[in-house]
Amino acid sequence: MSRMGNLLKKMQDDLERVQSELEGAEITGADPSGKVSVKLNGQKDLLEVKIDPSVVDPGDVEMLEDLVLFAVRDGLKKADDFSRDKMGRLTAGIPVQNIPGFKMPFGK
């Protein structure tokens, strides 16, 4: 195998390892009060939603919706940051978009 082929193989192996780490990660997002939280993995799959019963008010459903929305957005941002950090370590200084056949696991 050529030197470039070996490099691509190593990068692909590293990418598979990072994808596995992303899948196994557990990232928590929460609203500012901590009464609503969500758990996601590094691939942004929603794993869990927790709601403190004290914020469940049938007369104010909008507040609960806002808390859930805040927690989900917080979790997604943290999952993005986590993924970017893991992928950044893998590709540090390498313009991977210019390597033929190399595909990023998600959008960027």
N, CA and C of each residue as an Amber inpcrd file, in Angstrom:
protein
   324
   0.8480000  -1.1800000   0.0000000   0.0000000   0.0000000   0.0000000
   0.8930000   1.2440000   0.0000000   0.5050000   2.2260000  -0.7610000
   1.3040000   3.4460000  -0.8420000   1.2440000   4.2270000   0.4710000
   2.1490000   5.1710000   0.6000000   2.1930000   5.9920000   1.8050000
   0.8860000   6.7750000   1.9750000   0.3750000   7.3110000   0.8470000
  -0.8960000   8.0410000   0.9010000  -2.0320000   7.0880000   1.2780000
  -1.9870000   5.8760000   0.7400000  -3.0040000   4.8800000   1.0690000
  -2.9790000   4.5300000   2.5450000  -1.7680000   4.4050000   3.1080000
  -1.6330000   4.1320000   4.5400000  -2.1890000   5.2760000   5.3740000
  -1.9170000   6.5040000   4.9420000  -2.4270000   7.6790000   5.6480000
  -3.9520000   7.7040000   5.6230000  -4.5260000   7.4520000   4.4550000
  -5.9810000   7.4360000   4.3490000  -6.5870000   6.3220000   5.1990000
  -5.9610000   5.1650000   5.2120000  -6.4510000   4.0370000   6.0100000
  -6.4120000   4.4000000   7.4930000  -5.3100000   5.0150000   7.9480000
  -5.2030000   5.4180000   9.3490000  -6.2720000   6.4560000   9.6920000
  -6.4640000   7.4160000   8.8010000  -7.4700000   8.4480000   9.0450000
  -8.8660000   7.8310000   9.1060000  -9.1420000   6.8820000   8.2220000
 -10.4460000   6.2290000   8.2180000 -10.6500000   5.4340000   9.5070000
  -9.6040000   4.7410000   9.9620000  -9.6820000   4.0030000  11.2260000
  -9.9180000   4.9560000  12.3930000  -9.1980000   6.0750000  12.3890000
  -9.3810000   7.0770000  13.4410000 -10.7920000   7.6520000  13.4050000
 -11.3000000   7.8920000  12.2100000 -12.6500000   8.4280000  12.0570000
 -13.6760000   7.4510000  12.6230000 -13.5150000   6.1750000  12.3540000
 -14.4340000   5.1700000  12.8950000 -14.3680000   5.1480000  14.4160000
 -13.1760000   5.3000000  14.9800000 -13.0190000   5.3390000  16.4350000
 -13.7440000   6.5570000  17.0150000 -13.5650000   7.7160000  16.3660000
 -14.2170000   8.9390000  16.8430000 -15.7340000   8.8150000  16.7250000
 -16.2150000   8.2500000  15.6270000 -17.6610000   8.0670000  15.4750000
 -18.2190000   7.1900000  16.5900000 -17.4760000   6.1740000  16.9630000
 -17.8970000   5.3070000  18.0580000 -17.9250000   6.0880000  19.3760000
 -16.9330000   6.9410000  19.5830000 -16.9050000   7.7820000  20.7860000
 -18.0910000   8.7370000  20.8020000 -18.4200000   9.2980000  19.6460000
 -19.5580000  10.2190000  19.5690000 -20.8590000   9.4900000  19.8930000
 -20.9850000   8.2900000  19.3660000 -22.1980000   7.5170000  19.6000000
 -22.3420000   7.1520000  21.0820000 -21.2390000   6.8630000  21.7430000
 -21.2770000   6.4540000  23.1430000 -21.2900000   7.5950000  24.1450000
 -21.0480000   8.8070000  23.6810000 -20.9970000   9.9570000  24.5940000
 -22.3860000  10.2650000  25.1380000 -22.4300000  10.8000000  26.3350000
 -23.6780000  11.2850000  26.9120000 -23.4800000  12.7380000  27.3130000
 -24.2430000  13.6050000  26.6540000 -24.1120000  15.0470000  26.8360000
 -25.4350000  15.5620000  27.3910000 -25.3660000  16.3530000  28.4410000
 -26.5730000  16.8590000  29.0820000 -26.7600000  18.3320000  28.7740000
 -27.9670000  18.6710000  28.4020000 -28.3700000  20.0660000  28.2310000
 -29.4720000  20.3530000  29.2340000 -29.5520000  21.6000000  29.6660000
 -30.5570000  21.9340000  30.6700000 -30.9950000  23.3790000  30.5310000
 -32.1790000  23.6610000  31.0770000 -32.6270000  25.0490000  31.1500000
 -31.8850000  25.7040000  32.3090000 -31.9030000  27.0360000  32.3970000
 -31.1350000  27.7140000  33.4420000 -31.4920000  27.2820000  34.8700000
 -32.7380000  26.8920000  35.1060000 -33.1260000  26.4890000  36.4620000
 -32.7130000  25.0540000  36.7730000 -32.3900000  24.2790000  35.7470000
 -32.0330000  22.8800000  35.9480000 -33.2380000  21.9790000  36.1610000
 -34.4210000  22.5240000  35.9780000 -35.6490000  21.7510000  36.1990000
 -35.9900000  20.8510000  35.0060000 -35.4860000  21.2000000  33.8390000
 -35.6940000  20.3800000  32.6370000 -34.3170000  20.0890000  32.0550000
 -34.0650000  18.8110000  31.7980000 -32.7860000  18.4470000  31.1980000
 -33.0100000  17.3980000  30.1130000 -32.0600000  17.3540000  29.2000000
 -32.0850000  16.3570000  28.1360000 -30.7050000  15.7230000  28.0570000
 -30.6730000  14.5050000  27.5840000 -29.4110000  13.8170000  27.3730000
 -29.3530000  13.4290000  25.9030000 -28.2210000  13.7530000  25.2630000
 -27.9940000  13.4070000  23.8670000 -26.6620000  12.6830000  23.7570000
 -26.4620000  12.0070000  22.6390000 -25.1160000  11.4980000  22.3860000
 -24.4110000  12.4820000  21.4570000 -23.1680000  12.2100000  21.1330000
 -22.3890000  13.1150000  20.3010000 -22.8420000  13.1760000  18.8570000
 -23.7550000  12.2710000  18.4800000 -24.3230000  12.3110000  17.1320000
 -25.6730000  13.0220000  17.1250000 -25.9950000  13.6680000  18.2330000
 -27.2040000  14.4600000  18.4130000 -28.4850000  13.6390000  18.4670000
 -28.3750000  12.3740000  18.8430000 -29.5620000  11.5670000  19.0740000
 -30.0680000  11.8830000  20.4750000 -31.3410000  12.2320000  20.5910000
 -31.9390000  12.5340000  21.8830000 -32.1790000  11.2180000  22.6220000
 -31.5820000  11.0840000  23.8040000 -31.6430000   9.8360000  24.5570000
 -32.6260000   9.8860000  25.7200000 -32.8200000  11.0840000  26.2720000
 -33.6080000  11.1640000  27.4970000 -34.0880000  12.5950000  27.7230000
 -35.2770000  12.7260000  28.2950000 -35.8150000  14.0210000  28.7140000
 -36.2630000  13.8630000  30.1630000 -35.8290000  14.7720000  31.0190000
 -36.2270000  14.7640000  32.4360000 -36.9100000  16.0880000  32.7550000
 -38.0700000  15.9970000  33.4120000 -38.8230000  17.1970000  33.7820000
 -39.1780000  17.1040000  35.2610000 -38.7360000  18.0910000  36.0240000
 -39.0690000  18.1550000  37.4390000 -40.5810000  18.4190000  37.5460000
 -41.2920000  17.6280000  38.3300000 -42.7500000  17.8010000  38.4460000
 -43.1670000  19.2050000  38.8860000 -42.2900000  19.9200000  39.5600000
 -42.6580000  21.2550000  40.0480000 -42.9050000  22.2540000  38.9230000
 -42.4170000  21.9690000  37.7200000 -42.6300000  22.9050000  36.6070000
 -43.8050000  22.4940000  35.7230000 -44.4980000  21.4360000  36.0990000
 -45.6510000  20.9920000  35.3210000 -46.8860000  21.6910000  35.8720000
 -47.2860000  22.7390000  35.1790000 -48.4520000  23.5320000  35.5660000
 -49.4130000  23.5510000  34.3830000 -50.5410000  22.8530000  34.4990000
 -51.4900000  22.8160000  33.3710000 -51.9500000  24.2110000  32.9250000
 -51.8590000  25.1770000  33.8090000 -52.2660000  26.5360000  33.4650000
 -51.1750000  27.3260000  32.7510000 -49.9680000  26.7880000  32.6760000
 -48.8580000  27.5000000  32.0400000 -47.9960000  26.5230000  31.2270000
 -48.6270000  25.9320000  30.2370000 -47.9430000  24.9690000  29.3740000
 -46.8200000  25.6470000  28.5930000 -47.0110000  26.9070000  28.2360000
 -45.9950000  27.6310000  27.4620000 -44.6620000  27.6960000  28.1980000
 -44.6890000  27.8820000  29.5170000 -43.4340000  27.9360000  30.2640000
 -42.6980000  26.5990000  30.1590000 -43.4250000  25.4970000  30.3140000
 -42.8020000  24.1810000  30.2170000 -42.2420000  23.9640000  28.8120000
 -42.9870000  24.3740000  27.8040000 -42.4940000  24.2570000  26.4220000
 -41.2030000  25.0440000  26.2440000 -41.1520000  26.2480000  26.8060000
 -39.9400000  27.0680000  26.7120000 -38.7550000  26.4040000  27.4150000
 -39.0010000  25.8170000  28.5800000 -37.9280000  25.1420000  29.3110000
 -37.3940000  23.9380000  28.5320000 -38.3020000  23.1730000  27.9300000
 -37.8790000  22.0170000  27.1200000 -37.0870000  22.4930000  25.9200000
 -37.5770000  23.5220000  25.2570000 -36.8800000  24.0670000  24.0950000
 -35.4810000  24.5500000  24.4750000 -35.3670000  25.2500000  25.5820000
 -34.0610000  25.7410000  26.0380000 -33.1180000  24.5760000  26.3080000
 -33.6160000  23.5490000  27.0000000 -32.7720000  22.3920000  27.3370000
 -32.2970000  21.6710000  26.0770000 -33.1880000  21.4960000  25.1030000
 -32.8120000  20.8220000  23.8580000 -31.7800000  21.6430000  23.1000000
 -32.0000000  22.9360000  22.9860000 -31.0260000  23.7910000  22.2950000
 -29.6630000  23.7610000  22.9880000 -29.6780000  23.7870000  24.3080000
 -28.4290000  23.7270000  25.0710000 -27.7120000  22.3990000  24.8090000
 -28.4650000  21.3170000  24.8290000 -27.8720000  20.0070000  24.5700000
 -27.3120000  19.8920000  23.1640000 -28.0370000  20.4050000  22.1740000
 -27.5590000  20.3570000  20.7900000 -26.2810000  21.1690000  20.6150000
 -26.2180000  22.3360000  21.2540000 -25.0000000  23.1450000  21.1590000
 -23.8160000  22.4110000  21.7820000 -24.0460000  21.8140000  22.9440000
 -22.9710000  21.0720000  23.6040000 -22.5470000  19.8640000  22.7680000
 -23.5090000  19.1830000  22.1410000 -23.1780000  18.0370000  21.2760000
 -22.3730000  18.5040000  20.0640000 -22.7440000  19.6440000  19.4850000
 -21.9720000  20.2110000  18.3640000 -20.5380000  20.5210000  18.8010000
 -20.4090000  21.1700000  19.9520000 -19.0750000  21.5170000  20.4610000
 -18.2440000  20.2660000  20.7060000 -18.8600000  19.2580000  21.2990000
 -18.1700000  18.0040000  21.5890000 -17.7070000  17.3420000  20.2870000
 -18.6030000  17.2670000  19.3120000 -18.2770000  16.6510000  18.0230000
 -17.1800000  17.4270000  17.3060000 -17.2890000  18.7440000  17.3110000
 -16.2950000  19.5930000  16.6540000 -14.9240000  19.3920000  17.2970000
 -14.9080000  19.2910000  18.6240000 -13.6470000  19.0770000  19.3340000
 -13.0360000  17.7260000  18.9540000 -13.8410000  16.6720000  18.9630000
 -13.3390000  15.3310000  18.6220000 -12.8450000  15.2930000  17.1790000
 -13.6060000  15.8530000  16.2620000 -13.2100000  15.8350000  14.8480000
 -12.0160000  16.7490000  14.6130000 -11.9550000  17.8550000  15.3490000
 -10.8320000  18.7760000  15.2070000  -9.5150000  18.1320000  15.5930000
  -9.5510000  17.3120000  16.6260000  -8.3310000  16.6010000  17.0340000
  -7.9040000  15.6090000  15.9600000  -8.8960000  15.0000000  15.3200000
  -8.6050000  14.0050000  14.2880000  -8.0060000  14.6360000  13.0440000
  -8.5010000  15.8100000  12.6910000  -8.1090000  16.4340000  11.4270000
  -7.2200000  17.6470000  11.6100000  -6.6660000  17.8440000  12.7790000
  -5.8700000  19.0350000  13.0890000  -4.8640000  19.3600000  11.9820000
  -5.0740000  20.5070000  11.3600000  -4.1380000  21.0020000  10.3550000
  -4.2220000  20.3410000   8.9960000  -5.1150000  19.3810000   8.8380000
  -5.2150000  18.6810000   7.5620000  -6.4740000  19.1620000   6.8430000
  -6.3470000  19.6760000   5.6160000  -7.5300000  20.1140000   4.8660000
  -8.2600000  18.8990000   4.2930000  -9.0340000  18.1820000   5.1450000
  -9.6430000  16.9160000   4.7440000 -10.6130000  17.0630000   3.5730000
 -11.1760000  18.2520000   3.3860000 -12.0960000  18.4310000   2.2750000
 -11.3890000  18.2860000   0.9260000 -10.0530000  18.3600000   0.9220000
  -9.2860000  18.2220000  -0.3150000  -8.7540000  16.8080000  -0.5380000
  -9.0590000  15.8820000   0.3580000  -8.5770000  14.5130000   0.2140000
  -9.6500000  13.6970000  -0.4950000  -9.3410000  13.1900000  -1.6920000
 -10.3290000  12.3990000  -2.4240000 -10.7430000  11.1650000  -1.6290000
 -12.0410000  10.9290000  -1.5910000 -12.5620000   9.7390000  -0.9330000
 -12.7650000   9.8610000   0.5610000 -12.3200000  10.9560000   1.1690000
 -12.4900000  11.1220000   2.6130000 -13.8060000  11.8280000   2.8620000
 -14.6590000  11.2170000   3.6680000 -15.9650000  11.7880000   3.9500000
 -16.1000000  12.0570000   5.4360000 -16.5770000  13.2420000   5.7460000
 -16.8450000  13.5880000   7.1350000 -18.1200000  12.8650000   7.5440000
 -18.2600000  12.4900000   8.8330000 -19.4180000  11.7260000   9.2640000
 -20.7090000  12.5270000   9.3230000 -20.6070000  13.8420000   9.3550000
 -21.7910000  14.6790000   9.3910000 -21.4640000  15.9950000   8.7500000
 -22.4770000  16.7240000   8.3780000 -22.4540000  17.9750000   7.6630000
 -21.1720000  18.7130000   7.4000000 -20.3510000  19.0170000   8.3860000
 -19.2550000  19.9630000   8.1970000 -17.9560000  19.3140000   7.8770000
